[in-house]
Amino acid sequence: MCIGGRPAYAVPQRQESSFKDAPPVVTGTQTGVDNPKDTKKATENLKIKRQKKEGTYVDPNLSRTEALLTKRGGGGSKTAQQKANLARNKAKAKAMARARLSRKSRMSGSRSRGTR
């Protein structure tokens, strides 16, 4: 006799759902019914209902469209404000690059004079 060990047979464990209001998983087939329901569709509909109730549902058709619309591209028509912002940023970047180059040349020039 074994004390404190595992049983020789497997005990089926009940699968706990990851959320509190989990819809039931519909399995099997209906018998004796003229128009049986598709169990996979029923489970999917219950899942979508729960997600909508929680506010976590993302429509697959809309998410692809939104991804395509928000995709960053180089072209497209821009408003006057966007054009002004781009021009200002470009000018600022050029000024910073010029300042960096002049600082570099000043520093390299002072080093070479000091070593003679």
mmCIF file of the C-alpha atoms, coordinates in Angstrom:
data_MODEL
# 
_entry.id   MODEL 
# 
loop_
_atom_site.group_PDB 
_atom_site.id 
_atom_site.type_symbol 
_atom_site.label_atom_id 
_atom_site.label_alt_id 
_atom_site.label_comp_id 
_atom_site.label_asym_id 
_atom_site.label_entity_id 
_atom_site.label_seq_id 
_atom_site.pdbx_PDB_ins_code 
_atom_site.Cartn_x 
_atom_site.Cartn_y 
_atom_site.Cartn_z 
_atom_site.occupancy 
_atom_site.B_iso_or_equiv 
_atom_site.pdbx_formal_charge 
_atom_site.auth_seq_id 
_atom_site.auth_comp_id 
_atom_site.auth_asym_id 
_atom_site.auth_atom_id 
_atom_site.pdbx_PDB_model_num 
ATOM 1   C CA . MET A 1 1   ? 0.000   0.000  0.000   1.00 0.00 ? 1   MET A CA 1 
ATOM 2   C CA . CYS A 1 2   ? 1.230   3.426  -0.939  1.00 0.00 ? 2   CYS A CA 1 
ATOM 3   C CA . ILE A 1 3   ? 0.820   6.278  1.492   1.00 0.00 ? 3   ILE A CA 1 
ATOM 4   C CA . GLY A 1 4   ? 0.977   9.898  0.279   1.00 0.00 ? 4   GLY A CA 1 
ATOM 5   C CA . GLY A 1 5   ? 1.624   8.952  -3.325  1.00 0.00 ? 5   GLY A CA 1 
ATOM 6   C CA . ARG A 1 6   ? -0.302  9.627  -6.464  1.00 0.00 ? 6   ARG A CA 1 
ATOM 7   C CA . PRO A 1 7   ? -3.230  7.404  -7.371  1.00 0.00 ? 7   PRO A CA 1 
ATOM 8   C CA . ALA A 1 8   ? -2.620  4.795  -10.046 1.00 0.00 ? 8   ALA A CA 1 
ATOM 9   C CA . TYR A 1 9   ? -5.446  6.162  -12.188 1.00 0.00 ? 9   TYR A CA 1 
ATOM 10  C CA . ALA A 1 10  ? -5.719  9.611  -13.716 1.00 0.00 ? 10  ALA A CA 1 
ATOM 11  C CA . VAL A 1 11  ? -8.287  11.863 -12.100 1.00 0.00 ? 11  VAL A CA 1 
ATOM 12  C CA . PRO A 1 12  ? -9.772  14.267 -14.646 1.00 0.00 ? 12  PRO A CA 1 
ATOM 13  C CA . GLN A 1 13  ? -9.121  17.837 -13.593 1.00 0.00 ? 13  GLN A CA 1 
ATOM 14  C CA . ARG A 1 14  ? -11.779 20.455 -14.157 1.00 0.00 ? 14  ARG A CA 1 
ATOM 15  C CA . GLN A 1 15  ? -10.467 23.191 -16.370 1.00 0.00 ? 15  GLN A CA 1 
ATOM 16  C CA . GLU A 1 16  ? -10.789 26.576 -14.696 1.00 0.00 ? 16  GLU A CA 1 
ATOM 17  C CA . SER A 1 17  ? -11.658 29.500 -16.927 1.00 0.00 ? 17  SER A CA 1 
ATOM 18  C CA . SER A 1 18  ? -9.366  32.486 -17.093 1.00 0.00 ? 18  SER A CA 1 
ATOM 19  C CA . PHE A 1 19  ? -12.214 34.931 -16.466 1.00 0.00 ? 19  PHE A CA 1 
ATOM 20  C CA . LYS A 1 20  ? -15.183 35.022 -14.126 1.00 0.00 ? 20  LYS A CA 1 
ATOM 21  C CA . ASP A 1 21  ? -18.064 35.237 -16.604 1.00 0.00 ? 21  ASP A CA 1 
ATOM 22  C CA . ALA A 1 22  ? -16.889 32.485 -18.967 1.00 0.00 ? 22  ALA A CA 1 
ATOM 23  C CA . PRO A 1 23  ? -19.382 31.273 -21.567 1.00 0.00 ? 23  PRO A CA 1 
ATOM 24  C CA . PRO A 1 24  ? -19.976 27.555 -21.708 1.00 0.00 ? 24  PRO A CA 1 
ATOM 25  C CA . VAL A 1 25  ? -18.198 25.601 -24.401 1.00 0.00 ? 25  VAL A CA 1 
ATOM 26  C CA . VAL A 1 26  ? -20.853 23.961 -26.515 1.00 0.00 ? 26  VAL A CA 1 
ATOM 27  C CA . THR A 1 27  ? -19.900 20.512 -27.804 1.00 0.00 ? 27  THR A CA 1 
ATOM 28  C CA . GLY A 1 28  ? -21.649 17.556 -29.372 1.00 0.00 ? 28  GLY A CA 1 
ATOM 29  C CA . THR A 1 29  ? -24.487 17.387 -31.844 1.00 0.00 ? 29  THR A CA 1 
ATOM 30  C CA . GLN A 1 30  ? -28.235 17.665 -31.595 1.00 0.00 ? 30  GLN A CA 1 
ATOM 31  C CA . THR A 1 31  ? -30.254 14.590 -32.398 1.00 0.00 ? 31  THR A CA 1 
ATOM 32  C CA . GLY A 1 32  ? -33.903 14.396 -33.317 1.00 0.00 ? 32  GLY A CA 1 
ATOM 33  C CA . VAL A 1 33  ? -33.961 18.026 -34.501 1.00 0.00 ? 33  VAL A CA 1 
ATOM 34  C CA . ASP A 1 34  ? -34.791 19.104 -38.055 1.00 0.00 ? 34  ASP A CA 1 
ATOM 35  C CA . ASN A 1 35  ? -32.358 22.006 -38.079 1.00 0.00 ? 35  ASN A CA 1 
ATOM 36  C CA . PRO A 1 36  ? -29.435 21.302 -35.670 1.00 0.00 ? 36  PRO A CA 1 
ATOM 37  C CA . LYS A 1 37  ? -27.325 24.246 -34.444 1.00 0.00 ? 37  LYS A CA 1 
ATOM 38  C CA . ASP A 1 38  ? -23.662 24.571 -35.284 1.00 0.00 ? 38  ASP A CA 1 
ATOM 39  C CA . THR A 1 39  ? -21.932 24.184 -31.903 1.00 0.00 ? 39  THR A CA 1 
ATOM 40  C CA . LYS A 1 40  ? -18.758 25.949 -33.009 1.00 0.00 ? 40  LYS A CA 1 
ATOM 41  C CA . LYS A 1 41  ? -20.752 29.013 -34.082 1.00 0.00 ? 41  LYS A CA 1 
ATOM 42  C CA . ALA A 1 42  ? -22.742 28.983 -30.842 1.00 0.00 ? 42  ALA A CA 1 
ATOM 43  C CA . THR A 1 43  ? -19.551 28.944 -28.758 1.00 0.00 ? 43  THR A CA 1 
ATOM 44  C CA . GLU A 1 44  ? -18.057 31.745 -30.854 1.00 0.00 ? 44  GLU A CA 1 
ATOM 45  C CA . ASN A 1 45  ? -21.216 33.874 -30.481 1.00 0.00 ? 45  ASN A CA 1 
ATOM 46  C CA . LEU A 1 46  ? -21.165 33.426 -26.700 1.00 0.00 ? 46  LEU A CA 1 
ATOM 47  C CA . LYS A 1 47  ? -17.489 34.408 -26.615 1.00 0.00 ? 47  LYS A CA 1 
ATOM 48  C CA . ILE A 1 48  ? -18.132 37.553 -28.679 1.00 0.00 ? 48  ILE A CA 1 
ATOM 49  C CA . LYS A 1 49  ? -21.073 38.526 -26.431 1.00 0.00 ? 49  LYS A CA 1 
ATOM 50  C CA . ARG A 1 50  ? -18.877 38.248 -23.338 1.00 0.00 ? 50  ARG A CA 1 
ATOM 51  C CA . GLN A 1 51  ? -16.073 40.283 -24.937 1.00 0.00 ? 51  GLN A CA 1 
ATOM 52  C CA . LYS A 1 52  ? -18.518 43.015 -25.963 1.00 0.00 ? 52  LYS A CA 1 
ATOM 53  C CA . LYS A 1 53  ? -19.900 43.088 -22.404 1.00 0.00 ? 53  LYS A CA 1 
ATOM 54  C CA . GLU A 1 54  ? -16.360 43.468 -21.010 1.00 0.00 ? 54  GLU A CA 1 
ATOM 55  C CA . GLY A 1 55  ? -15.399 46.005 -23.662 1.00 0.00 ? 55  GLY A CA 1 
ATOM 56  C CA . THR A 1 56  ? -12.496 43.931 -25.002 1.00 0.00 ? 56  THR A CA 1 
ATOM 57  C CA . TYR A 1 57  ? -14.062 42.934 -28.326 1.00 0.00 ? 57  TYR A CA 1 
ATOM 58  C CA . VAL A 1 58  ? -12.216 44.063 -31.435 1.00 0.00 ? 58  VAL A CA 1 
ATOM 59  C CA . ASP A 1 59  ? -14.043 43.528 -34.703 1.00 0.00 ? 59  ASP A CA 1 
ATOM 60  C CA . PRO A 1 60  ? -11.559 41.728 -36.999 1.00 0.00 ? 60  PRO A CA 1 
ATOM 61  C CA . ASN A 1 61  ? -12.824 43.598 -40.059 1.00 0.00 ? 61  ASN A CA 1 
ATOM 62  C CA . LEU A 1 62  ? -12.472 47.007 -38.411 1.00 0.00 ? 62  LEU A CA 1 
ATOM 63  C CA . SER A 1 63  ? -9.068  46.327 -36.865 1.00 0.00 ? 63  SER A CA 1 
ATOM 64  C CA . ARG A 1 64  ? -7.524  45.568 -40.271 1.00 0.00 ? 64  ARG A CA 1 
ATOM 65  C CA . THR A 1 65  ? -9.078  48.704 -41.772 1.00 0.00 ? 65  THR A CA 1 
ATOM 66  C CA . GLU A 1 66  ? -7.845  50.858 -38.878 1.00 0.00 ? 66  GLU A CA 1 
ATOM 67  C CA . ALA A 1 67  ? -4.370  49.385 -39.190 1.00 0.00 ? 67  ALA A CA 1 
ATOM 68  C CA . LEU A 1 68  ? -4.278  50.259 -42.874 1.00 0.00 ? 68  LEU A CA 1 
ATOM 69  C CA . LEU A 1 69  ? -5.562  53.774 -42.246 1.00 0.00 ? 69  LEU A CA 1 
ATOM 70  C CA . THR A 1 70  ? -3.138  54.571 -39.429 1.00 0.00 ? 70  THR A CA 1 
ATOM 71  C CA . LYS A 1 71  ? -0.151  53.077 -41.228 1.00 0.00 ? 71  LYS A CA 1 
ATOM 72  C CA . ARG A 1 72  ? 2.602   55.644 -41.476 1.00 0.00 ? 72  ARG A CA 1 
ATOM 73  C CA . GLY A 1 73  ? 3.434   56.539 -45.003 1.00 0.00 ? 73  GLY A CA 1 
ATOM 74  C CA . GLY A 1 74  ? 5.643   59.094 -46.644 1.00 0.00 ? 74  GLY A CA 1 
ATOM 75  C CA . GLY A 1 75  ? 3.035   60.491 -48.975 1.00 0.00 ? 75  GLY A CA 1 
ATOM 76  C CA . GLY A 1 76  ? -0.499  61.667 -48.762 1.00 0.00 ? 76  GLY A CA 1 
ATOM 77  C CA . SER A 1 77  ? -2.021  65.090 -48.552 1.00 0.00 ? 77  SER A CA 1 
ATOM 78  C CA . LYS A 1 78  ? -1.033  67.166 -45.556 1.00 0.00 ? 78  LYS A CA 1 
ATOM 79  C CA . THR A 1 79  ? -2.704  70.142 -43.943 1.00 0.00 ? 79  THR A CA 1 
ATOM 80  C CA . ALA A 1 80  ? -1.051  73.539 -43.809 1.00 0.00 ? 80  ALA A CA 1 
ATOM 81  C CA . GLN A 1 81  ? -0.263  73.028 -40.113 1.00 0.00 ? 81  GLN A CA 1 
ATOM 82  C CA . GLN A 1 82  ? 1.408   69.680 -40.816 1.00 0.00 ? 82  GLN A CA 1 
ATOM 83  C CA . LYS A 1 83  ? 3.483   71.214 -43.601 1.00 0.00 ? 83  LYS A CA 1 
ATOM 84  C CA . ALA A 1 84  ? 4.553   74.059 -41.317 1.00 0.00 ? 84  ALA A CA 1 
ATOM 85  C CA . ASN A 1 85  ? 5.543   71.600 -38.583 1.00 0.00 ? 85  ASN A CA 1 
ATOM 86  C CA . LEU A 1 86  ? 7.594   69.541 -41.030 1.00 0.00 ? 86  LEU A CA 1 
ATOM 87  C CA . ALA A 1 87  ? 9.389   72.625 -42.356 1.00 0.00 ? 87  ALA A CA 1 
ATOM 88  C CA . ARG A 1 88  ? 10.124  73.880 -38.821 1.00 0.00 ? 88  ARG A CA 1 
ATOM 89  C CA . ASN A 1 89  ? 11.478  70.472 -37.748 1.00 0.00 ? 89  ASN A CA 1 
ATOM 90  C CA . LYS A 1 90  ? 13.640  70.241 -40.856 1.00 0.00 ? 90  LYS A CA 1 
ATOM 91  C CA . ALA A 1 91  ? 15.105  73.719 -40.258 1.00 0.00 ? 91  ALA A CA 1 
ATOM 92  C CA . LYS A 1 92  ? 15.744  72.893 -36.605 1.00 0.00 ? 92  LYS A CA 1 
ATOM 93  C CA . ALA A 1 93  ? 17.528  69.652 -37.536 1.00 0.00 ? 93  ALA A CA 1 
ATOM 94  C CA . LYS A 1 94  ? 19.728  71.490 -40.047 1.00 0.00 ? 94  LYS A CA 1 
ATOM 95  C CA . ALA A 1 95  ? 20.657  74.141 -37.487 1.00 0.00 ? 95  ALA A CA 1 
ATOM 96  C CA . MET A 1 96  ? 21.550  71.501 -34.906 1.00 0.00 ? 96  MET A CA 1 
ATOM 97  C CA . ALA A 1 97  ? 23.662  69.600 -37.440 1.00 0.00 ? 97  ALA A CA 1 
ATOM 98  C CA . ARG A 1 98  ? 25.518  72.806 -38.393 1.00 0.00 ? 98  ARG A CA 1 
ATOM 99  C CA . ALA A 1 99  ? 26.173  73.610 -34.745 1.00 0.00 ? 99  ALA A CA 1 
ATOM 100 C CA . ARG A 1 100 ? 27.442  70.093 -34.129 1.00 0.00 ? 100 ARG A CA 1 
ATOM 101 C CA . LEU A 1 101 ? 29.810  70.289 -37.087 1.00 0.00 ? 101 LEU A CA 1 
ATOM 102 C CA . SER A 1 102 ? 31.151  73.704 -36.089 1.00 0.00 ? 102 SER A CA 1 
ATOM 103 C CA . ARG A 1 103 ? 31.695  72.516 -32.518 1.00 0.00 ? 103 ARG A CA 1 
ATOM 104 C CA . LYS A 1 104 ? 33.540  69.460 -33.827 1.00 0.00 ? 104 LYS A CA 1 
ATOM 105 C CA . SER A 1 105 ? 35.804  71.528 -36.067 1.00 0.00 ? 105 SER A CA 1 
ATOM 106 C CA . ARG A 1 106 ? 36.578  74.005 -33.243 1.00 0.00 ? 106 ARG A CA 1 
ATOM 107 C CA . MET A 1 107 ? 37.500  71.195 -30.879 1.00 0.00 ? 107 MET A CA 1 
ATOM 108 C CA . SER A 1 108 ? 39.703  69.392 -33.390 1.00 0.00 ? 108 SER A CA 1 
ATOM 109 C CA . GLY A 1 109 ? 41.418  72.679 -34.338 1.00 0.00 ? 109 GLY A CA 1 
ATOM 110 C CA . SER A 1 110 ? 42.242  73.575 -30.716 1.00 0.00 ? 110 SER A CA 1 
ATOM 111 C CA . ARG A 1 111 ? 43.770  70.173 -30.103 1.00 0.00 ? 111 ARG A CA 1 
ATOM 112 C CA . SER A 1 112 ? 46.064  70.364 -33.073 1.00 0.00 ? 112 SER A CA 1 
ATOM 113 C CA . ARG A 1 113 ? 47.344  73.851 -32.082 1.00 0.00 ? 113 ARG A CA 1 
ATOM 114 C CA . GLY A 1 114 ? 47.993  72.828 -28.508 1.00 0.00 ? 114 GLY A CA 1 
ATOM 115 C CA . THR A 1 115 ? 50.246  69.899 -29.456 1.00 0.00 ? 115 THR A CA 1 
ATOM 116 C CA . ARG A 1 116 ? 52.768  71.931 -31.527 1.00 0.00 ? 116 ARG A CA 1 
# 
